[in-house]
Amino acid sequence: MLQGTGSDVGKSLLVAGLCRAFAKRGTKVRPFKPQNMSNNAAVTQDGGEIGRAQALQARACGVPLSRDMNPILLKPQSEIGAQVVVHGCVRGNARATDYHTLKPELLDRVLESFDRLSDEADLIVVEGAGSPAEVNLRAGDIANMGFAEAASVPVVLVGDIERGGVIAQLVGTWDLLDDADRAWLKGTIVNKFRGDPSLFDAGLTVIEDRTGLPCFGVVPHFSAARRLPAAGAVAVGSYRAEADRATKIVVPVLPRIANFDDLDPLIAEPDVTVEMVRSGTALPGDADLIILPGSKSTLADLAALREEGWDIDILAHHRRGGAVLGICGGYQMLGRRISDPDGLEGPPGGASGLSLLDIETTLEPRKTLEETPGTECASGLPVAGYHMHMGRTEGPGLRAPMLRLADTDDGAVLADGLVQGCYLHGLFAADAFRHAFLDRLKNREHSGIAYEQEIEQTLDALAAHLERNLDVEGLLEVAHAR
């Protein structure tokens, strides 16, 4: 099990790389994360959902996604509450204080999943959540040391030298743990190093002297990680293109933005700039396209969009002849109205949308979770992706769908062709469709990027990177000694 000294120290990436490295050795390996908190999720083949990080890790293993890889998924809907997904299915909503009372029951569900994965694998690489140093949350913990103790899993502690203070990170975490939890620690990893690793030899000596833990390696920064699907928090800023006449795509970062890895294939294009706009900043007036992405709390994010004045920016952009695309929650916002009569994502109620598409959406308890192929109506080109939403959308606008899927139409396109939306996540991973879509925005030369192939090559490169810089044999010995 890899646990971190904090969030965003690189645990997800290390697990993915180790999974690919072990799989290439012929080991039957599976990823596992007892509890994940993320609005970036993926659909399993049997109609469940798990964290996007575990989906990438499963891909690294070369195996289908399983609900058991992430038995507890928390999807934040407000500052104090989240949707609770257990074994891939929505259990309900819980405030943070209420969730802690569920943990003893949820630990049993976690162990059930771990046992099922153990039956089919030679090795499981487990990812912790946050940090075990949050000892105020140790009672009832199911994500870090609480799971390690319950499942008898050895732990390696990961620190991030890029953010500074890695000696304090690792030594401080060790110092805060009690003797029983320290007993599960078998070593450390120093991640995201830049420069000559030998310059940190004295630092490693301090860490080992203070903790008694060996270091399994100092991992240099892996810059190619930007080519892999986004798993954690959305990055705010610009992904600048190399080309002089770049296609400019603008994305407002709403408080509950979800499934923003939809943007990754666009970011990978060298002649596309994707600008993620934070709160307090107007949407730029020179965009070729504005994308409204998915949302975990559509009405709340629609209200936030209006508070920022982004609705005015979007409507002005359309009047100037600019293109607008909505995906899932963003698609719902483009309609005339969104209603949540049962209070599924917040207080019961409804609100007017941007009225760019002649549709209305009503949120309903049944959640649609499915993978599906299809074609774009405008080009006839194939797309593929997944649905993950709770809305039922109706209205005259559906007579001009954006996509035709296996057994239904999806989305709507305004008569002028400038505004469109759909529920299908992941559609930009289809290379021919992505190029055709971008061609309609601006004349361009195709990059030749094969997105899915690039992910596979990057996972292979990540595995080789870890084989060079980690004591992989030592990690296997720790695992086999369990």
C-alpha positions as CSV (number, residue, x, y, z in Angstrom):
1,M,0.0,0.0,0.0
2,L,1.3,3.4,-0.9
3,Q,0.2,6.1,1.5
4,G,1.2,9.8,1.2
5,T,2.4,12.5,3.4
6,G,-0.4,14.6,1.9
7,S,-2.7,14.9,-1.0
8,D,-1.3,15.2,-4.5
9,V,2.1,13.7,-3.7
10,G,1.8,11.4,-6.7
11,K,0.4,8.3,-5.2
12,S,-2.0,7.7,-8.1
13,L,0.7,8.0,-10.7
14,L,3.1,5.7,-8.8
15,V,0.4,3.0,-8.4
16,A,-0.4,3.2,-12.1
17,G,3.3,2.9,-13.0
18,L,3.9,0.0,-10.6
19,C,0.8,-1.7,-12.0
20,R,2.1,-1.5,-15.5
21,A,5.7,-2.6,-14.4
22,F,4.4,-5.6,-12.6
23,A,2.0,-6.5,-15.4
24,K,4.8,-6.4,-17.9
25,R,6.6,-8.9,-15.7
26,G,3.7,-11.3,-16.2
27,T,2.2,-10.8,-12.7
28,K,-1.6,-10.7,-12.3
29,V,-1.9,-7.3,-10.6
30,R,-4.9,-5.2,-9.6
31,P,-5.2,-1.7,-8.3
32,F,-7.2,-0.9,-5.2
33,K,-8.3,2.3,-3.4
34,P,-10.5,1.7,-0.3
35,Q,-12.0,5.2,-0.3
36,N,-11.7,7.9,-3.0
37,M,-13.0,11.4,-3.0
38,S,-13.3,12.7,-6.5
39,N,-15.9,14.0,-9.0
40,N,-13.8,12.5,-11.8
41,A,-15.2,9.0,-12.2
42,A,-15.3,6.2,-14.7
43,V,-18.0,3.6,-15.6
44,T,-17.3,-0.1,-15.1
45,Q,-18.5,-2.7,-17.6
46,D,-21.2,-3.9,-15.2
47,G,-22.7,-0.4,-14.8
48,G,-21.0,0.9,-11.7
49,E,-18.7,3.8,-11.1
50,I,-15.2,4.1,-9.6
51,G,-12.6,6.9,-9.4
52,R,-10.9,7.9,-12.6
53,A,-7.5,7.2,-11.0
54,Q,-8.4,3.5,-10.5
55,A,-9.7,3.4,-14.1
56,L,-6.2,4.4,-15.3
57,Q,-4.5,2.0,-13.0
58,A,-6.7,-0.8,-14.2
59,R,-5.7,0.1,-17.7
60,A,-2.1,-0.1,-16.7
61,C,-2.8,-3.6,-15.5
62,G,-4.5,-4.5,-18.8
63,V,-7.7,-5.6,-17.1
64,P,-11.4,-4.4,-17.3
65,L,-12.6,-1.9,-14.7
66,S,-14.2,-3.5,-11.6
67,R,-16.4,-1.9,-8.9
68,D,-14.2,-3.7,-6.4
69,M,-11.1,-1.5,-7.3
70,N,-12.7,1.5,-5.5
71,P,-15.5,0.2,-3.3
72,I,-16.2,3.6,-1.6
73,L,-16.4,6.8,-3.8
74,L,-17.3,10.1,-2.3
75,K,-18.4,12.8,-4.8
76,P,-18.5,16.2,-3.2
77,Q,-21.7,18.2,-3.8
78,S,-21.2,21.0,-1.3
79,E,-18.7,22.3,1.1
80,I,-20.0,19.9,3.8
81,G,-21.6,17.0,2.0
82,A,-21.1,14.4,-0.7
83,Q,-22.8,11.7,-2.7
84,V,-21.8,8.3,-1.3
85,V,-21.2,5.5,-3.9
86,V,-20.8,2.0,-2.5
87,H,-19.7,-0.9,-4.7
88,G,-20.4,1.3,-7.8
89,C,-23.9,2.3,-6.8
90,V,-25.3,5.5,-5.3
91,R,-26.2,4.9,-1.7
92,G,-27.3,8.5,-1.0
93,N,-26.0,11.8,0.3
94,A,-24.2,12.4,3.6
95,R,-22.8,15.4,5.4
96,A,-19.2,15.0,6.6
97,T,-20.3,14.5,10.2
98,D,-22.8,11.8,9.2
99,Y,-20.4,9.9,7.0
100,H,-18.1,9.1,10.0
101,T,-20.9,7.1,11.6
102,L,-21.1,5.0,8.4
103,K,-17.4,4.0,8.4
104,P,-17.6,0.8,10.5
105,E,-20.2,-0.6,8.1
106,L,-18.3,0.6,5.1
107,L,-15.1,-1.0,6.2
108,D,-16.8,-4.4,5.8
109,R,-17.7,-3.4,2.3
110,V,-14.1,-2.4,1.6
111,L,-12.8,-5.7,2.9
112,E,-15.3,-7.7,0.8
113,S,-13.9,-6.0,-2.3
114,F,-10.3,-6.5,-1.3
115,D,-11.0,-10.2,-0.7
116,R,-12.6,-10.6,-4.1
117,L,-9.7,-8.9,-5.9
118,S,-7.3,-11.1,-3.9
119,D,-8.9,-14.2,-5.2
120,E,-8.1,-13.2,-8.8
121,A,-4.7,-11.5,-8.4
122,D,-1.1,-12.4,-7.5
123,L,-0.5,-8.9,-6.3
124,I,-2.6,-5.8,-5.3
125,V,-1.2,-2.3,-5.3
126,V,-3.2,-0.2,-2.9
127,E,-3.5,3.6,-2.9
128,G,-4.2,5.5,0.3
129,A,-6.1,8.7,0.5
130,G,-4.9,12.1,1.9
131,S,-2.4,11.2,4.6
132,P,-2.2,9.0,7.7
133,A,-0.8,12.0,9.5
134,E,-4.4,13.3,9.9
135,V,-4.4,11.4,13.2
136,N,-7.6,13.3,14.3
137,L,-9.4,11.1,11.7
138,R,-7.7,7.8,12.8
139,A,-10.7,6.5,14.7
140,G,-12.9,4.7,12.2
141,D,-10.4,5.2,9.4
142,I,-10.9,3.1,6.3
143,A,-8.6,4.8,3.8
144,N,-5.1,4.6,5.3
145,M,-3.9,2.9,8.4
146,G,-7.3,1.7,9.4
147,F,-7.5,-0.3,6.2
148,A,-3.8,-1.5,6.4
149,E,-4.4,-2.8,9.9
150,A,-7.7,-4.5,9.0
151,A,-6.3,-6.2,5.9
152,S,-2.8,-6.7,7.2
153,V,-1.2,-4.8,4.3
154,P,2.4,-3.4,4.5
155,V,2.7,0.3,3.8
156,V,5.3,2.4,2.0
157,L,5.1,6.2,2.7
158,V,5.4,8.6,-0.2
159,G,6.7,12.2,0.1
160,D,6.7,15.0,-2.5
161,I,10.1,16.8,-2.6
162,E,8.7,19.2,-5.3
163,R,6.6,21.1,-2.7
164,G,9.5,21.4,-0.3
165,G,10.0,20.1,3.2
166,V,10.1,16.4,2.3
167,I,12.2,15.5,5.3
168,A,9.6,17.1,7.6
169,Q,6.8,15.4,5.6
170,L,8.2,11.9,6.1
171,V,9.6,12.3,9.6
172,G,6.7,14.2,10.8
173,T,4.2,11.7,9.5
174,W,6.1,8.8,11.2
175,D,6.3,10.8,14.4
176,L,2.6,11.4,14.5
177,L,1.7,7.7,14.2
178,D,1.4,5.5,17.2
179,D,3.5,2.4,17.6
180,A,0.9,0.1,16.2
181,D,0.5,2.0,13.0
182,R,4.3,2.5,12.6
183,A,4.6,-1.2,12.6
184,W,2.9,-1.3,9.2
185,L,5.5,1.1,7.6
186,K,8.2,-0.7,5.7
187,G,9.9,2.1,3.9
188,T,9.7,5.5,2.0
189,I,9.7,6.9,-1.5
190,V,10.7,10.4,-2.3
191,N,8.8,11.5,-5.4
192,K,9.0,14.3,-8.0
193,F,12.8,15.1,-7.6
194,R,14.4,17.5,-10.1
195,G,18.1,17.6,-10.6
196,D,20.8,15.2,-9.4
197,P,19.3,12.7,-6.9
198,S,22.7,12.1,-5.3
199,L,22.5,15.6,-3.9
200,F,19.7,14.3,-1.6
201,D,21.8,11.5,-0.1
202,A,22.3,13.4,3.2
203,G,18.6,14.0,3.4
204,L,17.9,10.3,3.0
205,T,20.3,9.6,5.8
206,V,18.4,12.0,8.1
207,I,15.0,10.3,7.2
208,E,16.3,6.8,7.8
209,D,18.1,7.8,11.1
210,R,14.9,9.5,12.4
211,T,12.4,6.8,11.3
212,G,14.5,3.6,10.9
213,L,12.8,3.1,7.5
214,P,14.7,2.3,4.3
215,C,14.1,4.4,1.2
216,F,13.0,2.4,-1.9
217,G,14.1,5.2,-4.2
218,V,14.1,8.8,-5.2
219,V,11.8,9.2,-8.3
220,P,12.7,12.0,-10.7
221,H,9.9,14.2,-11.9
222,F,8.0,12.4,-14.8
223,S,7.0,15.3,-17.1
224,A,5.1,13.0,-19.5
225,A,2.5,12.5,-16.8
226,R,0.6,15.4,-18.4
227,R,-0.3,13.1,-21.2
228,L,-2.3,10.8,-18.9
229,P,-6.0,11.3,-18.1
230,A,-6.6,13.8,-15.3
231,A,-7.4,12.0,-12.0
232,G,-7.3,14.4,-9.2
233,A,-8.0,18.1,-8.8
234,V,-8.5,20.2,-11.9
235,A,-5.6,22.4,-12.8
236,V,-6.5,26.1,-13.2
237,G,-4.6,28.0,-15.8
238,S,-3.7,27.7,-19.5
239,Y,-2.4,24.8,-21.5
240,R,-0.7,26.9,-24.2
241,A,-0.4,25.5,-27.7
242,E,2.8,25.5,-29.7
243,A,1.2,26.8,-32.9
244,D,1.0,30.5,-33.8
245,R,-2.6,30.4,-34.9
246,A,-3.8,28.1,-32.1
247,T,-7.5,27.2,-31.6
248,K,-8.5,28.7,-28.3
249,I,-10.8,26.8,-26.0
250,V,-12.1,28.3,-22.8
251,V,-13.5,26.4,-19.9
252,P,-15.1,28.0,-16.9
253,V,-14.0,26.1,-13.7
254,L,-17.2,25.7,-11.7
255,P,-17.1,24.8,-8.0
256,R,-18.3,21.2,-8.6
257,I,-16.7,20.5,-12.0
258,A,-16.8,16.8,-12.8
259,N,-15.2,14.4,-15.4
260,F,-12.9,17.1,-16.6
261,D,-10.7,14.5,-18.2
262,D,-13.0,15.0,-21.2
263,L,-10.6,17.8,-22.0
264,D,-7.4,15.8,-22.0
265,P,-7.4,14.8,-25.7
266,L,-7.9,18.5,-26.6
267,I,-5.0,19.5,-24.3
268,A,-2.8,16.9,-26.0
269,E,-3.2,18.7,-29.4
270,P,-0.2,20.9,-30.1
271,D,-2.2,23.6,-31.9
272,V,-5.0,23.9,-29.2
273,T,-4.9,26.2,-26.2
274,V,-7.2,25.2,-23.4
275,E,-7.7,28.0,-20.9
276,M,-9.2,27.0,-17.5
277,V,-10.8,30.2,-16.1
278,R,-11.0,30.6,-12.4
279,S,-13.5,32.4,-10.3
280,G,-13.2,36.2,-10.5
281,T,-12.0,36.3,-14.1
282,A,-14.2,37.1,-17.1
283,L,-14.2,34.5,-19.9
284,P,-11.9,35.8,-22.7
285,G,-13.5,37.3,-25.7
286,D,-11.2,35.8,-28.2
287,A,-12.2,32.1,-27.7
288,D,-13.0,29.9,-30.6
289,L,-15.0,27.6,-28.4
290,I,-16.4,27.7,-24.8
291,I,-16.9,24.3,-23.2
292,L,-19.3,23.9,-20.3
293,P,-18.1,20.7,-18.7
294,G,-19.7,18.2,-16.4
295,S,-20.9,19.1,-12.9
296,K,-21.7,17.1,-9.7
297,S,-24.2,19.7,-8.6
298,T,-25.7,21.3,-11.7
299,L,-28.1,23.8,-10.2
300,A,-25.5,25.0,-7.7
301,D,-22.9,25.4,-10.5
302,L,-25.4,27.2,-12.7
303,A,-26.0,29.7,-9.9
304,A,-22.2,30.1,-9.5
305,L,-21.9,30.6,-13.3
306,R,-24.4,33.5,-13.0
307,E,-22.7,34.9,-10.0
308,E,-19.5,35.2,-11.9
309,G,-21.2,36.8,-14.9
310,W,-20.1,34.0,-17.1
311,D,-23.6,33.6,-18.5
312,I,-23.3,37.1,-20.0
313,D,-19.9,36.2,-21.4
314,I,-21.3,33.0,-23.0
315,L,-24.3,34.7,-24.6
316,A,-22.1,37.5,-25.9
317,H,-19.6,34.9,-27.3
318,H,-22.5,33.2,-29.2
319,R,-23.8,36.5,-30.5
320,R,-20.3,37.2,-32.0
321,G,-20.5,33.8,-33.8
322,G,-18.5,31.8,-31.3
323,A,-19.1,28.1,-30.7
324,V,-20.4,26.6,-27.4
325,L,-20.4,23.0,-26.3
326,G,-22.0,21.5,-23.2
327,I,-21.1,18.1,-21.9
328,C,-23.5,16.4,-19.4
329,G,-24.2,19.0,-16.7
330,G,-22.9,21.7,-19.0
331,Y,-25.4,20.4,-21.7
332,Q,-28.2,20.7,-19.1
333,M,-27.2,24.3,-18.4
334,L,-27.6,25.2,-22.0
335,G,-31.3,24.4,-21.9
336,R,-34.3,26.4,-20.9
337,R,-34.7,25.0,-17.4
338,I,-33.3,22.5,-14.9
339,S,-35.5,21.1,-12.1
340,D,-34.5,19.0,-9.1
341,P,-37.9,18.3,-7.4
342,D,-36.6,15.6,-5.1
343,G,-33.5,17.6,-3.9
344,L,-31.1,15.0,-5.3
345,E,-28.2,17.4,-5.7
346,G,-29.2,20.0,-3.1
347,P,-32.3,21.8,-1.9
348,P,-35.4,20.9,-4.0
349,G,-36.0,23.5,-6.7
350,G,-35.2,24.6,-10.2
351,A,-33.8,27.4,-12.3
352,S,-33.8,28.8,-15.8
353,G,-30.9,27.7,-17.9
354,L,-29.0,29.7,-20.6
355,S,-31.8,29.0,-23.1
356,L,-29.4,28.4,-26.0
357,L,-31.0,24.9,-26.6
358,D,-34.7,24.2,-26.6
359,I,-34.6,21.5,-23.9
360,E,-35.5,21.1,-20.3
361,T,-34.0,18.7,-17.8
362,T,-35.5,17.1,-14.7
363,L,-33.2,15.4,-12.2
364,E,-34.4,11.9,-11.2
365,P,-33.1,9.3,-8.7
366,R,-32.2,6.7,-11.3
367,K,-28.6,7.2,-12.4
368,T,-27.6,6.3,-16.0
369,L,-24.2,4.6,-16.0
370,E,-23.2,2.9,-19.2
371,E,-20.5,2.7,-21.9
372,T,-21.7,3.3,-25.4
373,P,-20.4,3.7,-28.9
374,G,-22.0,5.9,-31.5
375,T,-21.5,8.4,-34.3
376,E,-21.6,12.2,-34.7
377,C,-24.6,13.2,-36.7
378,A,-22.8,16.0,-38.5
379,S,-19.9,14.0,-39.8
380,G,-20.9,10.3,-39.4
381,L,-17.6,9.7,-37.6
382,P,-17.4,7.2,-34.8
383,V,-17.3,8.2,-31.1
384,A,-17.2,6.2,-27.9
385,G,-17.6,7.1,-24.3
386,Y,-19.9,6.7,-21.3
387,H,-23.0,8.2,-19.7
388,M,-23.0,9.2,-16.0
389,H,-25.9,11.4,-15.2
390,M,-29.2,11.6,-13.3
391,G,-31.2,13.8,-15.6
392,R,-34.1,13.2,-18.0
393,T,-33.9,15.7,-20.9
394,E,-36.9,16.6,-23.1
395,G,-37.9,19.2,-25.6
396,P,-38.1,20.2,-29.3
397,G,-34.3,20.6,-29.4
398,L,-33.8,16.9,-29.3
399,R,-35.2,16.6,-32.9
400,A,-31.7,17.7,-34.0
401,P,-29.4,15.4,-32.0
402,M,-25.6,15.8,-31.8
403,L,-24.9,12.0,-31.6
404,R,-26.5,8.8,-32.6
405,L,-25.6,6.0,-30.2
406,A,-26.2,2.3,-30.2
407,D,-29.9,2.4,-29.3
408,T,-30.8,6.1,-28.9
409,D,-30.0,9.7,-29.9
410,D,-28.0,11.9,-27.6
411,G,-27.8,15.7,-27.3
412,A,-29.0,18.6,-29.3
413,V,-27.6,21.1,-31.9
414,L,-28.9,24.6,-32.4
415,A,-30.0,25.5,-36.0
416,D,-27.0,27.7,-36.5
417,G,-24.7,24.9,-35.6
418,L,-22.8,27.0,-33.1
419,V,-24.3,25.6,-29.9
420,Q,-24.5,21.9,-29.1
421,G,-24.4,19.6,-26.2
422,C,-24.6,15.9,-25.2
423,Y,-24.3,13.5,-22.3
424,L,-21.5,11.4,-23.7
425,H,-18.2,11.7,-21.7
426,G,-15.0,10.8,-23.4
427,L,-16.0,11.6,-27.0
428,F,-12.8,13.6,-27.8
429,A,-10.7,10.5,-27.4
430,A,-11.9,9.4,-30.9
431,D,-9.1,10.8,-33.1
432,A,-11.0,11.3,-36.4
433,F,-14.0,12.9,-34.6
434,R,-11.7,15.2,-32.6
435,H,-9.9,16.4,-35.7
436,A,-13.2,17.0,-37.6
437,F,-14.6,18.9,-34.7
438,L,-11.6,21.1,-34.4
439,D,-11.5,21.7,-38.2
440,R,-14.9,23.3,-38.0
441,L,-13.6,25.8,-35.5
442,K,-10.5,26.8,-37.5
443,N,-8.5,25.6,-40.5
444,R,-5.6,23.5,-39.2
445,E,-3.1,20.8,-39.9
446,H,-3.8,17.5,-38.2
447,S,-1.3,16.7,-35.5
448,G,-1.4,12.9,-36.2
449,I,-1.8,12.3,-32.4
450,A,-3.4,8.9,-31.7
451,Y,-4.7,9.6,-28.2
452,E,-5.3,6.1,-26.9
453,Q,-2.0,4.9,-28.3
454,E,-0.2,7.8,-26.6
455,I,-1.7,6.8,-23.2
456,E,-0.4,3.3,-23.6
457,Q,3.1,4.5,-24.6
458,T,3.1,6.9,-21.7
459,L,2.2,4.1,-19.2
460,D,5.0,2.0,-20.6
461,A,7.4,4.9,-20.2
462,L,6.2,5.5,-16.7
463,A,6.8,1.8,-15.8
464,A,10.3,2.0,-17.2
465,H,10.9,5.2,-15.3
466,L,10.0,3.5,-12.0
467,E,12.0,0.3,-12.8
468,R,15.1,2.6,-13.2
469,N,14.6,4.6,-10.1
470,L,12.8,2.4,-7.5
471,D,13.9,-0.8,-5.8
472,V,11.1,-2.7,-7.4
473,E,12.4,-6.1,-6.2
474,G,12.5,-4.7,-2.7
475,L,8.9,-3.6,-2.9
476,L,7.9,-7.1,-4.1
477,E,9.7,-8.6,-1.2
478,V,7.7,-6.4,1.2
479,A,4.5,-7.5,-0.5
480,H,5.3,-11.2,-0.5
481,A,6.2,-11.0,3.2
482,R,2.6,-9.9,4.1
